[in-house]
Amino acid sequence: MDTNYAGIDYSGTGATCNRDSETGIRYGIIPMYALNDYVYESFEPDYGAPRCPKCGNDAVTIPSHTESDPTGAGQWVSTIQDMPEAYAEYEEARHECTDYACETCEYLFGSESAYSEEPIGNTLDDGEYQGNLDSYNDVWIFKSPYYTFAQFCSPCAPGAGYLANPCDKDTGAKSYCFGHDWFEDGKAPYPVYRVDTGELVPAPKAQS
């Protein structure tokens, strides 16, 4: 593979899509199969925002408890909250809690109805990395303590860097990436640099 060829930046000159607005580093994309088997455990299913099961509009969360400090001594007490007056005449779903309200349908319902049975995706947010796993089984990296240089992605992800095709430092797209420990043999298939210092991170030496 020619590591001098960066491909085409389909986002266009001056575009800001698929990159971090604070650092200017582009999102990195890598196939899930290229990573260590255990990394799937780092992703959480994403069921999206709660929605009305009747009309599909966004739902409003109904507070279930209030917190008070009746003595003023820092001893907080949690109390079940009465139904807000604005929702008192709404229709209630049978056999469900009243966790959410649809102000269009005037309907109250619980989590069972507010979310789909199947997740719409899987998200990564472990305090170090942020990203998601898309329907094509590709991982998008939105935040990372590391970056590398990669070829530009195809038009389906304009401006992002495709980490499976690393590039030379002088030609590739500066893109967020995973560290060495996300790979089966403990070594990333690209050079890894620290975002905070720009230093190259060597792969751990293989155990003999």
matplotlib code that plots the C-alpha trace (Angstrom):
import matplotlib.pyplot as plt

x = [0.0, 1.3, 1.4, 2.2, -1.2, -3.8, -6.7, -9.4, -10.9, -14.5, -15.5, -14.0, -11.8, -12.6, -15.2, -15.4, -17.5, -16.3, -13.6, -13.2, -14.0, -11.7, -8.6, -9.2, -8.3, -10.5, -12.7, -11.0, -12.9, -11.7, -13.5, -14.5, -12.9, -9.5, -9.7, -9.3, -12.3, -12.9, -13.3, -17.0, -17.6, -16.6, -19.7, -23.1, -26.4, -28.0, -31.8, -32.0, -34.2, -37.6, -40.4, -44.2, -45.4, -48.4, -47.1, -43.3, -42.7, -40.1, -41.3, -41.1, -39.6, -41.9, -40.0, -40.8, -39.1, -38.3, -35.3, -35.7, -33.7, -36.4, -34.1, -31.5, -28.8, -27.8, -30.0, -31.7, -35.0, -36.3, -40.1, -42.3, -43.6, -47.3, -48.3, -47.7, -51.0, -50.3, -50.5, -53.4, -55.9, -53.7, -54.5, -52.3, -50.9, -52.1, -49.8, -46.9, -45.3, -45.9, -42.3, -42.9, -45.5, -46.4, -47.8, -49.1, -51.1, -51.7, -50.5, -48.5, -46.4, -43.3, -39.9, -41.4, -43.1, -40.7, -37.8, -37.5, -36.8, -33.6, -30.8, -30.3, -26.5, -23.7, -21.8, -18.4, -17.7, -15.3, -13.7, -10.8, -12.5, -15.8, -17.3, -19.9, -20.3, -22.3, -24.6, -21.7, -19.7, -17.2, -16.1, -16.1, -13.7, -14.8, -12.4, -9.2, -5.9, -4.2, -4.0, -2.4, -2.3, -4.5, -6.1, -9.3, -12.5, -14.8, -17.7, -19.8, -17.6, -16.2, -13.2, -12.7, -9.6, -9.7, -7.3, -7.0, -5.0, -2.3, -0.4, 2.8, 2.9, 3.4, 0.5, -2.2, -5.2, -4.5, -7.2, -8.2, -7.2, -7.1, -4.0, -1.9, -3.9, -7.0, -5.4, -4.9, -1.1, -0.8, 0.4, -1.6, -1.3, -0.3, 2.0, 0.3, 0.9, -0.3, -2.7, -1.4, 2.3, 2.6, 5.0, 5.2, 3.9, 6.0, 4.2, 4.9, 7.7, 6.5, 6.8, 9.4]
y = [0.0, 3.5, 5.4, 8.6, 8.6, 10.3, 9.9, 12.5, 14.7, 14.6, 17.1, 19.9, 22.9, 24.7, 22.1, 21.2, 18.0, 14.8, 16.5, 17.9, 21.6, 22.2, 20.4, 20.2, 16.4, 14.4, 11.5, 8.1, 5.1, 1.5, -1.9, -3.6, -6.9, -5.2, -4.7, -7.0, -9.3, -7.9, -4.2, -4.8, -4.8, -1.1, -0.2, 0.5, 0.0, 3.3, 3.3, 6.9, 9.6, 8.7, 9.1, 8.9, 5.4, 7.0, 9.9, 9.4, 12.9, 13.6, 12.8, 14.9, 13.3, 13.5, 14.0, 11.1, 12.4, 15.7, 16.2, 18.4, 19.3, 20.0, 20.5, 22.6, 20.2, 18.7, 15.6, 15.4, 13.4, 11.9, 12.1, 10.7, 13.6, 14.1, 14.2, 17.7, 19.5, 20.1, 16.3, 15.5, 14.9, 13.0, 9.5, 6.9, 3.7, 0.6, -1.4, 1.2, 3.8, 7.4, 8.3, 10.3, 12.5, 13.4, 16.9, 16.4, 13.3, 14.2, 10.7, 9.3, 6.2, 4.4, 3.3, 0.1, 2.3, 5.2, 3.2, 0.7, -2.9, -3.0, -0.4, 2.1, 1.8, 1.3, 4.1, 4.3, 6.8, 5.4, 8.6, 8.3, 7.6, 8.7, 7.1, 4.7, 1.5, 2.0, -0.4, -1.4, -2.6, 0.3, 2.2, 6.0, 7.6, 11.1, 11.7, 10.0, 10.7, 9.5, 10.3, 9.0, 9.8, 8.0, 8.1, 10.0, 8.0, 7.5, 10.0, 8.2, 9.7, 12.9, 14.3, 11.4, 9.3, 5.5, 4.0, 0.7, 2.6, 4.5, 7.3, 9.1, 12.0, 14.6, 13.4, 11.7, 13.1, 13.7, 11.4, 10.2, 6.6, 3.8, 3.0, -0.2, -2.1, -2.2, -4.7, -8.4, -8.4, -5.3, -3.2, -0.8, -1.1, 2.6, 4.9, 6.3, 9.8, 11.5, 14.4, 16.4, 16.2, 15.0, 12.3, 9.0, 6.1, 3.0, -0.4, -2.5, -5.1, -8.6, -10.9, -13.7]
z = [0.0, -0.9, 2.4, 0.5, -1.1, 1.2, -1.1, -1.7, 1.0, 0.0, 2.6, 0.4, 1.1, 4.4, 5.5, 9.2, 9.1, 10.8, 12.9, 16.4, 16.3, 19.3, 18.1, 14.3, 14.5, 12.2, 13.3, 12.9, 11.4, 11.7, 11.2, 14.3, 13.1, 13.2, 17.0, 20.0, 20.6, 24.1, 23.1, 22.2, 26.0, 26.1, 24.0, 25.5, 23.5, 22.5, 22.5, 21.5, 23.1, 24.6, 22.2, 22.2, 21.1, 19.4, 17.3, 17.6, 18.9, 21.6, 25.1, 28.2, 31.4, 34.4, 37.7, 40.0, 43.2, 44.9, 47.2, 50.3, 53.4, 56.0, 58.9, 57.0, 58.4, 55.1, 55.7, 52.3, 52.0, 48.8, 48.4, 45.7, 43.8, 42.9, 39.3, 37.9, 37.5, 33.8, 33.2, 35.6, 32.8, 30.4, 29.3, 31.0, 29.4, 31.1, 33.4, 32.9, 35.1, 34.3, 33.5, 30.3, 28.7, 25.2, 25.2, 21.6, 22.3, 26.0, 26.9, 29.8, 29.5, 30.8, 29.6, 28.1, 25.4, 25.2, 23.8, 21.0, 21.8, 19.7, 20.1, 17.3, 17.8, 20.3, 21.9, 23.5, 26.3, 28.8, 30.0, 27.6, 24.2, 22.7, 19.6, 18.2, 16.3, 13.2, 11.2, 8.9, 12.0, 11.7, 14.8, 14.6, 17.1, 18.1, 21.0, 21.9, 23.7, 20.6, 16.9, 13.7, 10.0, 7.6, 4.2, 3.8, 3.9, 0.9, 0.3, 2.9, 5.7, 4.1, 5.8, 8.3, 8.4, 7.6, 10.1, 8.3, 5.6, 7.5, 5.7, 6.1, 8.5, 5.8, 3.6, 5.7, 7.5, 11.2, 12.8, 16.3, 16.8, 19.4, 21.4, 21.0, 23.7, 21.5, 19.2, 19.4, 19.4, 21.5, 18.5, 16.4, 12.6, 12.5, 14.4, 17.6, 18.8, 22.0, 21.5, 24.4, 23.6, 20.0, 21.1, 19.3, 21.6, 21.1, 21.2, 24.2, 23.6, 23.0, 25.9, 25.2]

ax = plt.figure().add_subplot(projection="3d")
ax.plot(x, y, z, "-o")
ax.set_aspect("equal")
plt.show()
